[in-house]
Amino acid sequence: MQEGGNLPATNLSEVAATSPVPVASRDNRKSNKFANDNDLPLSEATAPPPISQDPTQRHLWDPSGYPLPEEAEKTPSGPIGPTEEKPPSARLSKTATNLFSISYLIFFAIFGTLARIGLQALTFYPGAPVITGVLWANVGGSLLMGFFLEDRNIFREEWGHSCTQDEDRDEHERVKNHKSVKKTIPLYIGLTTGFCGCFTSFSTFMRDVFFALSNDLPDPSGPTVHRNGGYSFMALVAVILVTVSLSLSSLVFGAHLALCLHEYTPTIPFRLTRKFLDPIFTILGCGCWLGAVFMAIWPPDRFNTHETWRGRAIFSVVFAPLGCLLRFYLSLYLNTRFPTFPLGTFVSNMFGTVILAMCFDLQHVSWIGGTSAVSCQVLEGVMDGFCGSTTTVSTWVAELNGLGKRRSAYIYGVFSIGVALGLLVVVMGSFRWTVGFGGTACAS
């Protein structure tokens, strides 16, 4: 942002994907409040048309979805006109915007990572119909992403009362301004990029795909049974299809849920957000992260005999904010390079997948993770925390759904899965089919 932020003017962010469902027609509000209106996007986090298709709108956006307040004022048909008051969010200073956004990202990265680890533990049990534990975290995070993309009530006060009072204004302009201003809100960035992004994990999903290929997929019911290559290929396809289809379906379901609950969704008061929530989460984010670092260095004595929680939770919490911030800034600066291929999200997913593969190999080396409990736990924390937060499925499926051309979506999706699987075959496969995976000194 200029004036109200610090970011250059470009376009797509990791949450800047087209709305899963179309917007309502103003003429149909009484009978069907959210019917089609020339297929205009409703989501506050949706992107404008790709840069190549609508170059006149470039000045309104930056890679994180932050609009430029001084440019938004120049929009003749937008609710922020020369004679109208700016929405409150546009009055945030550069320093405050950065500080609040980073604090929310840190806090919700911790919260999302813990939610993912906990849900994986809850859904991994003997007789489970689906043994890929991260599936349900990816489904839940995608559902929440769809809800936040489509909701227009929670942050209504942030984008100005004039938007709701001017019923005669063109619907397209009202929606465009709504989604532009909403992306300047630090809390919204924390909920989407922070929580939803860290609740889901592309790297863990791809690790399960490789395990299906190599017949190493953990089974809570007992040891895996030997099978031929054909069955392994079928298992690989099953994991991919189930995860992608359910995550995409959850994204759309979350959007429809936001539409159904539109009348009942509360609005967070602007004064509450700015005066209380933002300062409180600034303290909570940094405090929780610092507390996790201290607990990782000096764990409580009473847990010394049961330290499995240390690798699964504490070390993950220590590394999670680093991965979340890395993904955020990669998307910030790379997602606009190619309008039909979100390069920032792609690089984040590939980088996190490679690091996870390397850590998994090191964890199963006898003299590193096989005998040293602390080393094994640190590697586990890097995989669950850093790699899980650097990579994301919720943003990935939102981008798949939001790319303007269906051909671009198929290229982006197939290329992401193909490259990630190829990297895992090279890094993990070379170790698996030569030395072999050994035991670890910590529960993983």
Contacts in CASP RR format, 6 or more apart in sequence:
PFRMAT RR
TARGET T0000
AUTHOR 0000-0000-0000
METHOD contacts of the structure
MODEL  1
MQEGGNLPATNLSEVAATSPVPVASRDNRKSNKFANDNDLPLSEATAPPP
ISQDPTQRHLWDPSGYPLPEEAEKTPSGPIGPTEEKPPSARLSKTATNLF
SISYLIFFAIFGTLARIGLQALTFYPGAPVITGVLWANVGGSLLMGFFLE
DRNIFREEWGHSCTQDEDRDEHERVKNHKSVKKTIPLYIGLTTGFCGCFT
SFSTFMRDVFFALSNDLPDPSGPTVHRNGGYSFMALVAVILVTVSLSLSS
LVFGAHLALCLHEYTPTIPFRLTRKFLDPIFTILGCGCWLGAVFMAIWPP
DRFNTHETWRGRAIFSVVFAPLGCLLRFYLSLYLNTRFPTFPLGTFVSNM
FGTVILAMCFDLQHVSWIGGTSAVSCQVLEGVMDGFCGSTTTVSTWVAEL
NGLGKRRSAYIYGVFSIGVALGLLVVVMGSFRWTVGFGGTACAS
1 7 0 8 1.000
1 62 0 8 1.000
1 66 0 8 1.000
1 67 0 8 1.000
1 68 0 8 1.000
1 69 0 8 1.000
1 94 0 8 1.000
1 97 0 8 1.000
1 184 0 8 1.000
2 9 0 8 1.000
2 68 0 8 1.000
2 69 0 8 1.000
2 70 0 8 1.000
3 68 0 8 1.000
3 69 0 8 1.000
3 70 0 8 1.000
3 94 0 8 1.000
4 69 0 8 1.000
4 90 0 8 1.000
4 91 0 8 1.000
4 92 0 8 1.000
4 93 0 8 1.000
4 94 0 8 1.000
4 97 0 8 1.000
4 184 0 8 1.000
5 66 0 8 1.000
5 92 0 8 1.000
5 93 0 8 1.000
5 94 0 8 1.000
5 97 0 8 1.000
5 98 0 8 1.000
6 94 0 8 1.000
6 97 0 8 1.000
6 98 0 8 1.000
7 62 0 8 1.000
7 63 0 8 1.000
7 64 0 8 1.000
7 66 0 8 1.000
7 332 0 8 1.000
8 62 0 8 1.000
8 63 0 8 1.000
9 58 0 8 1.000
9 59 0 8 1.000
9 60 0 8 1.000
9 61 0 8 1.000
9 62 0 8 1.000
9 68 0 8 1.000
9 71 0 8 1.000
10 58 0 8 1.000
10 61 0 8 1.000
10 62 0 8 1.000
10 63 0 8 1.000
10 336 0 8 1.000
11 47 0 8 1.000
11 48 0 8 1.000
11 50 0 8 1.000
11 51 0 8 1.000
11 58 0 8 1.000
11 61 0 8 1.000
11 62 0 8 1.000
11 63 0 8 1.000
11 65 0 8 1.000
11 335 0 8 1.000
11 336 0 8 1.000
11 339 0 8 1.000
12 47 0 8 1.000
12 61 0 8 1.000
12 63 0 8 1.000
12 65 0 8 1.000
12 331 0 8 1.000
12 335 0 8 1.000
12 336 0 8 1.000
12 339 0 8 1.000
12 342 0 8 1.000
13 47 0 8 1.000
13 62 0 8 1.000
13 63 0 8 1.000
13 64 0 8 1.000
13 65 0 8 1.000
13 183 0 8 1.000
13 193 0 8 1.000
13 331 0 8 1.000
13 332 0 8 1.000
13 335 0 8 1.000
14 193 0 8 1.000
14 197 0 8 1.000
14 327 0 8 1.000
14 328 0 8 1.000
14 331 0 8 1.000
14 335 0 8 1.000
14 342 0 8 1.000
14 344 0 8 1.000
14 345 0 8 1.000
14 348 0 8 1.000
14 392 0 8 1.000
14 395 0 8 1.000
14 399 0 8 1.000
15 45 0 8 1.000
15 65 0 8 1.000
15 145 0 8 1.000
15 148 0 8 1.000
15 149 0 8 1.000
15 183 0 8 1.000
15 189 0 8 1.000
15 192 0 8 1.000
15 193 0 8 1.000
15 395 0 8 1.000
15 398 0 8 1.000
16 45 0 8 1.000
16 46 0 8 1.000
16 47 0 8 1.000
16 61 0 8 1.000
16 65 0 8 1.000
16 183 0 8 1.000
16 335 0 8 1.000
17 43 0 8 1.000
17 45 0 8 1.000
17 46 0 8 1.000
17 47 0 8 1.000
17 149 0 8 1.000
17 395 0 8 1.000
17 398 0 8 1.000
17 399 0 8 1.000
17 401 0 8 1.000
17 402 0 8 1.000
17 403 0 8 1.000
18 41 0 8 1.000
18 43 0 8 1.000
18 46 0 8 1.000
18 47 0 8 1.000
18 401 0 8 1.000
18 402 0 8 1.000
18 403 0 8 1.000
18 404 0 8 1.000
19 41 0 8 1.000
19 42 0 8 1.000
19 43 0 8 1.000
19 46 0 8 1.000
19 149 0 8 1.000
19 150 0 8 1.000
19 255 0 8 1.000
19 402 0 8 1.000
20 43 0 8 1.000
20 146 0 8 1.000
20 149 0 8 1.000
20 150 0 8 1.000
20 251 0 8 1.000
20 252 0 8 1.000
20 254 0 8 1.000
20 255 0 8 1.000
20 256 0 8 1.000
20 398 0 8 1.000
20 401 0 8 1.000
21 34 0 8 1.000
21 42 0 8 1.000
21 150 0 8 1.000
21 252 0 8 1.000
21 255 0 8 1.000
21 256 0 8 1.000
21 259 0 8 1.000
22 35 0 8 1.000
22 36 0 8 1.000
22 37 0 8 1.000
22 39 0 8 1.000
22 40 0 8 1.000
22 41 0 8 1.000
22 42 0 8 1.000
23 34 0 8 1.000
23 36 0 8 1.000
23 37 0 8 1.000
23 39 0 8 1.000
23 40 0 8 1.000
23 41 0 8 1.000
23 42 0 8 1.000
23 171 0 8 1.000
23 175 0 8 1.000
24 32 0 8 1.000
24 33 0 8 1.000
24 34 0 8 1.000
24 35 0 8 1.000
24 36 0 8 1.000
24 37 0 8 1.000
24 42 0 8 1.000
25 32 0 8 1.000
25 35 0 8 1.000
25 36 0 8 1.000
25 37 0 8 1.000
25 171 0 8 1.000
26 37 0 8 1.000
26 167 0 8 1.000
26 171 0 8 1.000
28 35 0 8 1.000
28 37 0 8 1.000
33 259 0 8 1.000
33 262 0 8 1.000
34 42 0 8 1.000
34 259 0 8 1.000
34 262 0 8 1.000
37 171 0 8 1.000
38 172 0 8 1.000
40 171 0 8 1.000
40 172 0 8 1.000
40 175 0 8 1.000
41 175 0 8 1.000
41 179 0 8 1.000
42 150 0 8 1.000
42 152 0 8 1.000
42 175 0 8 1.000
42 259 0 8 1.000
43 146 0 8 1.000
43 149 0 8 1.000
43 150 0 8 1.000
43 179 0 8 1.000
43 255 0 8 1.000
44 148 0 8 1.000
44 149 0 8 1.000
44 150 0 8 1.000
44 151 0 8 1.000
44 152 0 8 1.000
44 155 0 8 1.000
44 178 0 8 1.000
44 179 0 8 1.000
44 182 0 8 1.000
44 183 0 8 1.000
44 188 0 8 1.000
45 148 0 8 1.000
45 149 0 8 1.000
45 179 0 8 1.000
45 182 0 8 1.000
45 183 0 8 1.000
45 188 0 8 1.000
45 192 0 8 1.000
46 149 0 8 1.000
46 179 0 8 1.000
46 402 0 8 1.000
47 61 0 8 1.000
47 65 0 8 1.000
47 402 0 8 1.000
48 54 0 8 1.000
48 57 0 8 1.000
48 60 0 8 1.000
48 61 0 8 1.000
48 176 0 8 1.000
49 57 0 8 1.000
50 339 0 8 1.000
50 340 0 8 1.000
50 404 0 8 1.000
51 58 0 8 1.000
51 336 0 8 1.000
51 339 0 8 1.000
52 339 0 8 1.000
53 339 0 8 1.000
57 176 0 8 1.000
59 68 0 8 1.000
59 71 0 8 1.000
60 67 0 8 1.000
60 68 0 8 1.000
60 71 0 8 1.000
60 72 0 8 1.000
60 75 0 8 1.000
60 176 0 8 1.000
60 180 0 8 1.000
61 67 0 8 1.000
61 180 0 8 1.000
62 68 0 8 1.000
62 332 0 8 1.000
63 331 0 8 1.000
63 332 0 8 1.000
63 333 0 8 1.000
63 334 0 8 1.000
63 335 0 8 1.000
63 336 0 8 1.000
64 183 0 8 1.000
64 189 0 8 1.000
64 328 0 8 1.000
64 331 0 8 1.000
64 332 0 8 1.000
65 180 0 8 1.000
65 183 0 8 1.000
65 184 0 8 1.000
66 183 0 8 1.000
66 184 0 8 1.000
67 180 0 8 1.000
67 181 0 8 1.000
67 183 0 8 1.000
67 184 0 8 1.000
69 80 0 8 1.000
69 86 0 8 1.000
69 90 0 8 1.000
69 184 0 8 1.000
72 78 0 8 1.000
72 80 0 8 1.000
72 90 0 8 1.000
72 177 0 8 1.000
72 180 0 8 1.000
72 181 0 8 1.000
73 80 0 8 1.000
73 81 0 8 1.000
73 82 0 8 1.000
73 86 0 8 1.000
75 81 0 8 1.000
75 173 0 8 1.000
75 177 0 8 1.000
77 169 0 8 1.000
77 170 0 8 1.000
77 173 0 8 1.000
78 169 0 8 1.000
78 173 0 8 1.000
78 174 0 8 1.000
78 176 0 8 1.000
78 177 0 8 1.000
79 87 0 8 1.000
79 159 0 8 1.000
79 160 0 8 1.000
79 162 0 8 1.000
79 163 0 8 1.000
79 166 0 8 1.000
79 169 0 8 1.000
79 173 0 8 1.000
79 174 0 8 1.000
79 177 0 8 1.000
80 86 0 8 1.000
80 87 0 8 1.000
80 90 0 8 1.000
80 177 0 8 1.000
80 181 0 8 1.000
84 162 0 8 1.000
85 160 0 8 1.000
85 162 0 8 1.000
87 158 0 8 1.000
87 159 0 8 1.000
87 160 0 8 1.000
87 163 0 8 1.000
87 181 0 8 1.000
88 157 0 8 1.000
88 158 0 8 1.000
88 160 0 8 1.000
88 270 0 8 1.000
88 274 0 8 1.000
89 158 0 8 1.000
89 159 0 8 1.000
89 181 0 8 1.000
89 184 0 8 1.000
89 185 0 8 1.000
90 181 0 8 1.000
90 184 0 8 1.000
92 100 0 8 1.000
92 184 0 8 1.000
96 278 0 8 1.000
97 184 0 8 1.000
97 186 0 8 1.000
99 282 0 8 1.000
100 186 0 8 1.000
100 187 0 8 1.000
100 278 0 8 1.000
100 281 0 8 1.000
100 282 0 8 1.000
101 186 0 8 1.000
101 189 0 8 1.000
101 190 0 8 1.000
102 325 0 8 1.000
103 186 0 8 1.000
103 278 0 8 1.000
103 281 0 8 1.000
103 282 0 8 1.000
103 284 0 8 1.000
103 285 0 8 1.000
103 286 0 8 1.000
104 186 0 8 1.000
104 187 0 8 1.000
104 189 0 8 1.000
104 190 0 8 1.000
104 191 0 8 1.000
104 194 0 8 1.000
104 281 0 8 1.000
104 285 0 8 1.000
105 189 0 8 1.000
105 190 0 8 1.000
105 193 0 8 1.000
105 194 0 8 1.000
105 321 0 8 1.000
105 324 0 8 1.000
105 325 0 8 1.000
105 328 0 8 1.000
106 285 0 8 1.000
106 286 0 8 1.000
106 288 0 8 1.000
106 289 0 8 1.000
106 321 0 8 1.000
106 324 0 8 1.000
106 325 0 8 1.000
107 190 0 8 1.000
107 281 0 8 1.000
107 284 0 8 1.000
107 285 0 8 1.000
107 288 0 8 1.000
108 190 0 8 1.000
108 191 0 8 1.000
108 194 0 8 1.000
108 195 0 8 1.000
108 198 0 8 1.000
108 324 0 8 1.000
109 194 0 8 1.000
109 195 0 8 1.000
109 198 0 8 1.000
109 320 0 8 1.000
109 321 0 8 1.000
109 323 0 8 1.000
109 324 0 8 1.000
109 325 0 8 1.000
109 389 0 8 1.000
110 285 0 8 1.000
110 288 0 8 1.000
110 289 0 8 1.000
110 292 0 8 1.000
110 317 0 8 1.000
110 320 0 8 1.000
110 321 0 8 1.000
111 195 0 8 1.000
111 198 0 8 1.000
112 194 0 8 1.000
112 195 0 8 1.000
112 197 0 8 1.000
112 198 0 8 1.000
112 199 0 8 1.000
112 320 0 8 1.000
113 198 0 8 1.000
113 199 0 8 1.000
113 316 0 8 1.000
113 317 0 8 1.000
113 320 0 8 1.000
113 384 0 8 1.000
113 385 0 8 1.000
113 388 0 8 1.000
113 389 0 8 1.000
114 313 0 8 1.000
114 316 0 8 1.000
114 317 0 8 1.000
115 137 0 8 1.000
115 195 0 8 1.000
115 199 0 8 1.000
116 134 0 8 1.000
116 137 0 8 1.000
116 198 0 8 1.000
116 199 0 8 1.000
116 200 0 8 1.000
116 201 0 8 1.000
116 384 0 8 1.000
116 388 0 8 1.000
117 312 0 8 1.000
117 313 0 8 1.000
117 316 0 8 1.000
117 384 0 8 1.000
119 133 0 8 1.000
119 136 0 8 1.000
119 137 0 8 1.000
120 133 0 8 1.000
120 134 0 8 1.000
120 136 0 8 1.000
120 137 0 8 1.000
121 312 0 8 1.000
123 130 0 8 1.000
123 133 0 8 1.000
123 135 0 8 1.000
123 136 0 8 1.000
124 131 0 8 1.000
124 133 0 8 1.000
124 218 0 8 1.000
124 220 0 8 1.000
125 220 0 8 1.000
126 220 0 8 1.000
126 221 0 8 1.000
126 222 0 8 1.000
127 220 0 8 1.000
127 221 0 8 1.000
128 220 0 8 1.000
128 221 0 8 1.000
130 136 0 8 1.000
130 242 0 8 1.000
131 217 0 8 1.000
131 218 0 8 1.000
131 219 0 8 1.000
131 220 0 8 1.000
132 205 0 8 1.000
132 208 0 8 1.000
132 217 0 8 1.000
132 239 0 8 1.000
132 242 0 8 1.000
132 243 0 8 1.000
133 208 0 8 1.000
134 200 0 8 1.000
134 201 0 8 1.000
134 204 0 8 1.000
134 205 0 8 1.000
134 208 0 8 1.000
135 205 0 8 1.000
135 242 0 8 1.000
135 243 0 8 1.000
135 246 0 8 1.000
137 199 0 8 1.000
137 200 0 8 1.000
137 201 0 8 1.000
138 200 0 8 1.000
138 201 0 8 1.000
138 205 0 8 1.000
138 243 0 8 1.000
138 246 0 8 1.000
138 247 0 8 1.000
138 393 0 8 1.000
138 394 0 8 1.000
139 246 0 8 1.000
139 247 0 8 1.000
139 250 0 8 1.000
140 199 0 8 1.000
140 200 0 8 1.000
140 250 0 8 1.000
141 196 0 8 1.000
141 197 0 8 1.000
141 199 0 8 1.000
141 200 0 8 1.000
141 250 0 8 1.000
141 393 0 8 1.000
141 394 0 8 1.000
142 196 0 8 1.000
142 200 0 8 1.000
142 247 0 8 1.000
142 248 0 8 1.000
142 250 0 8 1.000
142 251 0 8 1.000
142 393 0 8 1.000
142 394 0 8 1.000
142 397 0 8 1.000
142 398 0 8 1.000
143 250 0 8 1.000
143 251 0 8 1.000
143 253 0 8 1.000
143 254 0 8 1.000
143 257 0 8 1.000
144 191 0 8 1.000
144 195 0 8 1.000
144 196 0 8 1.000
144 199 0 8 1.000
144 254 0 8 1.000
144 394 0 8 1.000
145 192 0 8 1.000
145 196 0 8 1.000
145 197 0 8 1.000
145 251 0 8 1.000
145 254 0 8 1.000
145 394 0 8 1.000
145 395 0 8 1.000
145 397 0 8 1.000
145 398 0 8 1.000
146 250 0 8 1.000
146 251 0 8 1.000
146 252 0 8 1.000
146 254 0 8 1.000
146 255 0 8 1.000
146 258 0 8 1.000
146 398 0 8 1.000
147 254 0 8 1.000
147 255 0 8 1.000
147 257 0 8 1.000
147 258 0 8 1.000
148 154 0 8 1.000
148 188 0 8 1.000
148 191 0 8 1.000
148 192 0 8 1.000
148 196 0 8 1.000
148 258 0 8 1.000
149 192 0 8 1.000
149 251 0 8 1.000
149 255 0 8 1.000
149 258 0 8 1.000
149 398 0 8 1.000
150 254 0 8 1.000
150 255 0 8 1.000
150 256 0 8 1.000
150 258 0 8 1.000
150 259 0 8 1.000
151 258 0 8 1.000
151 262 0 8 1.000
151 265 0 8 1.000
152 178 0 8 1.000
152 262 0 8 1.000
153 262 0 8 1.000
153 265 0 8 1.000
153 266 0 8 1.000
153 267 0 8 1.000
154 265 0 8 1.000
154 266 0 8 1.000
154 267 0 8 1.000
154 268 0 8 1.000
155 182 0 8 1.000
155 185 0 8 1.000
155 187 0 8 1.000
155 188 0 8 1.000
155 267 0 8 1.000
155 268 0 8 1.000
156 163 0 8 1.000
156 164 0 8 1.000
156 267 0 8 1.000
157 267 0 8 1.000
157 268 0 8 1.000
157 269 0 8 1.000
157 270 0 8 1.000
158 181 0 8 1.000
158 182 0 8 1.000
158 184 0 8 1.000
158 185 0 8 1.000
158 270 0 8 1.000
158 273 0 8 1.000
159 177 0 8 1.000
159 178 0 8 1.000
159 181 0 8 1.000
159 182 0 8 1.000
160 181 0 8 1.000
163 169 0 8 1.000
163 174 0 8 1.000
163 177 0 8 1.000
163 178 0 8 1.000
166 174 0 8 1.000
182 188 0 8 1.000
183 189 0 8 1.000
185 273 0 8 1.000
186 278 0 8 1.000
187 268 0 8 1.000
187 273 0 8 1.000
187 277 0 8 1.000
187 278 0 8 1.000
187 281 0 8 1.000
189 328 0 8 1.000
193 324 0 8 1.000
193 327 0 8 1.000
193 328 0 8 1.000
193 331 0 8 1.000
193 395 0 8 1.000
194 324 0 8 1.000
194 328 0 8 1.000
196 392 0 8 1.000
196 394 0 8 1.000
196 395 0 8 1.000
197 324 0 8 1.000
197 327 0 8 1.000
197 389 0 8 1.000
197 392 0 8 1.000
197 393 0 8 1.000
197 394 0 8 1.000
197 395 0 8 1.000
198 320 0 8 1.000
198 324 0 8 1.000
198 385 0 8 1.000
198 388 0 8 1.000
198 389 0 8 1.000
198 392 0 8 1.000
199 394 0 8 1.000
200 247 0 8 1.000
200 392 0 8 1.000
200 393 0 8 1.000
200 394 0 8 1.000
200 395 0 8 1.000
201 387 0 8 1.000
201 388 0 8 1.000
201 389 0 8 1.000
201 391 0 8 1.000
201 392 0 8 1.000
201 393 0 8 1.000
202 349 0 8 1.000
202 352 0 8 1.000
202 353 0 8 1.000
202 388 0 8 1.000
202 391 0 8 1.000
202 392 0 8 1.000
202 393 0 8 1.000
202 396 0 8 1.000
202 416 0 8 1.000
202 420 0 8 1.000
203 349 0 8 1.000
203 352 0 8 1.000
203 353 0 8 1.000
203 355 0 8 1.000
203 356 0 8 1.000
203 383 0 8 1.000
203 387 0 8 1.000
203 388 0 8 1.000
203 390 0 8 1.000
203 391 0 8 1.000
203 420 0 8 1.000
204 356 0 8 1.000
204 383 0 8 1.000
204 384 0 8 1.000
204 387 0 8 1.000
204 388 0 8 1.000
204 391 0 8 1.000
205 239 0 8 1.000
205 243 0 8 1.000
205 393 0 8 1.000
206 353 0 8 1.000
206 417 0 8 1.000
206 420 0 8 1.000
206 421 0 8 1.000
206 424 0 8 1.000
207 353 0 8 1.000
207 356 0 8 1.000
207 357 0 8 1.000
207 360 0 8 1.000
207 424 0 8 1.000
207 428 0 8 1.000
208 217 0 8 1.000
208 239 0 8 1.000
208 243 0 8 1.000
209 236 0 8 1.000
209 239 0 8 1.000
209 240 0 8 1.000
209 417 0 8 1.000
209 421 0 8 1.000
209 424 0 8 1.000
210 216 0 8 1.000
210 421 0 8 1.000
210 424 0 8 1.000
210 425 0 8 1.000
210 428 0 8 1.000
210 429 0 8 1.000
211 217 0 8 1.000
211 218 0 8 1.000
212 232 0 8 1.000
212 235 0 8 1.000
212 236 0 8 1.000
212 238 0 8 1.000
212 239 0 8 1.000
213 232 0 8 1.000
213 233 0 8 1.000
213 235 0 8 1.000
213 236 0 8 1.000
213 421 0 8 1.000
213 425 0 8 1.000
214 232 0 8 1.000
214 428 0 8 1.000
214 429 0 8 1.000
214 432 0 8 1.000
214 433 0 8 1.000
215 224 0 8 1.000
215 226 0 8 1.000
215 227 0 8 1.000
215 232 0 8 1.000
215 235 0 8 1.000
216 224 0 8 1.000
216 432 0 8 1.000
216 437 0 8 1.000
217 224 0 8 1.000
217 235 0 8 1.000
217 239 0 8 1.000
240 417 0 8 1.000
243 393 0 8 1.000
244 397 0 8 1.000
244 417 0 8 1.000
247 393 0 8 1.000
247 394 0 8 1.000
247 397 0 8 1.000
248 397 0 8 1.000
248 400 0 8 1.000
248 401 0 8 1.000
251 394 0 8 1.000
251 397 0 8 1.000
251 398 0 8 1.000
251 401 0 8 1.000
252 401 0 8 1.000
258 265 0 8 1.000
268 277 0 8 1.000
288 317 0 8 1.000
289 317 0 8 1.000
289 318 0 8 1.000
289 321 0 8 1.000
292 314 0 8 1.000
292 317 0 8 1.000
292 318 0 8 1.000
293 318 0 8 1.000
295 314 0 8 1.000
296 310 0 8 1.000
296 314 0 8 1.000
296 315 0 8 1.000
296 318 0 8 1.000
299 307 0 8 1.000
299 310 0 8 1.000
299 314 0 8 1.000
303 309 0 8 1.000
303 310 0 8 1.000
307 373 0 8 1.000
307 377 0 8 1.000
307 442 0 8 1.000
308 442 0 8 1.000
308 443 0 8 1.000
310 377 0 8 1.000
311 377 0 8 1.000
311 378 0 8 1.000
311 380 0 8 1.000
311 381 0 8 1.000
311 384 0 8 1.000
311 442 0 8 1.000
312 380 0 8 1.000
312 381 0 8 1.000
312 384 0 8 1.000
312 443 0 8 1.000
315 377 0 8 1.000
315 378 0 8 1.000
315 380 0 8 1.000
315 381 0 8 1.000
315 382 0 8 1.000
315 384 0 8 1.000
315 385 0 8 1.000
316 380 0 8 1.000
316 381 0 8 1.000
316 384 0 8 1.000
316 385 0 8 1.000
317 385 0 8 1.000
318 381 0 8 1.000
319 381 0 8 1.000
319 382 0 8 1.000
319 385 0 8 1.000
319 386 0 8 1.000
319 389 0 8 1.000
320 385 0 8 1.000
320 386 0 8 1.000
320 388 0 8 1.000
320 389 0 8 1.000
321 389 0 8 1.000
322 386 0 8 1.000
322 389 0 8 1.000
323 385 0 8 1.000
323 386 0 8 1.000
323 387 0 8 1.000
323 388 0 8 1.000
323 389 0 8 1.000
323 390 0 8 1.000
324 389 0 8 1.000
324 390 0 8 1.000
326 348 0 8 1.000
326 390 0 8 1.000
327 345 0 8 1.000
327 348 0 8 1.000
327 389 0 8 1.000
327 390 0 8 1.000
327 391 0 8 1.000
327 392 0 8 1.000
330 344 0 8 1.000
330 345 0 8 1.000
330 347 0 8 1.000
330 348 0 8 1.000
331 342 0 8 1.000
331 344 0 8 1.000
331 345 0 8 1.000
331 348 0 8 1.000
331 395 0 8 1.000
333 344 0 8 1.000
334 343 0 8 1.000
334 344 0 8 1.000
334 347 0 8 1.000
335 342 0 8 1.000
335 343 0 8 1.000
335 344 0 8 1.000
335 345 0 8 1.000
337 343 0 8 1.000
340 403 0 8 1.000
340 404 0 8 1.000
340 405 0 8 1.000
340 408 0 8 1.000
340 411 0 8 1.000
340 412 0 8 1.000
341 408 0 8 1.000
341 411 0 8 1.000
341 412 0 8 1.000
342 399 0 8 1.000
342 412 0 8 1.000
345 392 0 8 1.000
345 395 0 8 1.000
345 396 0 8 1.000
345 399 0 8 1.000
346 412 0 8 1.000
346 415 0 8 1.000
346 416 0 8 1.000
348 390 0 8 1.000
348 391 0 8 1.000
348 392 0 8 1.000
349 390 0 8 1.000
349 391 0 8 1.000
349 392 0 8 1.000
349 396 0 8 1.000
349 416 0 8 1.000
349 420 0 8 1.000
350 416 0 8 1.000
350 419 0 8 1.000
350 420 0 8 1.000
350 423 0 8 1.000
351 390 0 8 1.000
352 386 0 8 1.000
352 387 0 8 1.000
352 388 0 8 1.000
352 390 0 8 1.000
352 391 0 8 1.000
353 387 0 8 1.000
353 391 0 8 1.000
353 420 0 8 1.000
353 423 0 8 1.000
353 424 0 8 1.000
354 423 0 8 1.000
354 427 0 8 1.000
355 382 0 8 1.000
355 386 0 8 1.000
355 387 0 8 1.000
355 390 0 8 1.000
356 382 0 8 1.000
356 383 0 8 1.000
356 387 0 8 1.000
356 388 0 8 1.000
357 423 0 8 1.000
357 424 0 8 1.000
357 427 0 8 1.000
357 428 0 8 1.000
358 427 0 8 1.000
359 379 0 8 1.000
359 382 0 8 1.000
359 383 0 8 1.000
359 387 0 8 1.000
360 379 0 8 1.000
360 383 0 8 1.000
360 428 0 8 1.000
361 427 0 8 1.000
361 428 0 8 1.000
361 431 0 8 1.000
362 368 0 8 1.000
362 369 0 8 1.000
362 379 0 8 1.000
363 369 0 8 1.000
363 370 0 8 1.000
363 376 0 8 1.000
363 379 0 8 1.000
363 380 0 8 1.000
363 383 0 8 1.000
363 440 0 8 1.000
363 444 0 8 1.000
364 370 0 8 1.000
364 431 0 8 1.000
364 436 0 8 1.000
364 437 0 8 1.000
364 438 0 8 1.000
364 439 0 8 1.000
364 440 0 8 1.000
366 438 0 8 1.000
366 439 0 8 1.000
368 375 0 8 1.000
368 376 0 8 1.000
368 379 0 8 1.000
369 375 0 8 1.000
369 376 0 8 1.000
369 379 0 8 1.000
369 440 0 8 1.000
369 441 0 8 1.000
369 442 0 8 1.000
370 376 0 8 1.000
370 438 0 8 1.000
370 439 0 8 1.000
370 440 0 8 1.000
370 441 0 8 1.000
371 441 0 8 1.000
372 441 0 8 1.000
373 441 0 8 1.000
373 442 0 8 1.000
375 441 0 8 1.000
376 440 0 8 1.000
376 441 0 8 1.000
376 442 0 8 1.000
376 444 0 8 1.000
377 442 0 8 1.000
380 442 0 8 1.000
380 444 0 8 1.000
396 413 0 8 1.000
396 416 0 8 1.000
399 412 0 8 1.000
400 409 0 8 1.000
400 412 0 8 1.000
400 413 0 8 1.000
401 409 0 8 1.000
402 409 0 8 1.000
403 409 0 8 1.000
403 412 0 8 1.000
431 437 0 8 1.000
END
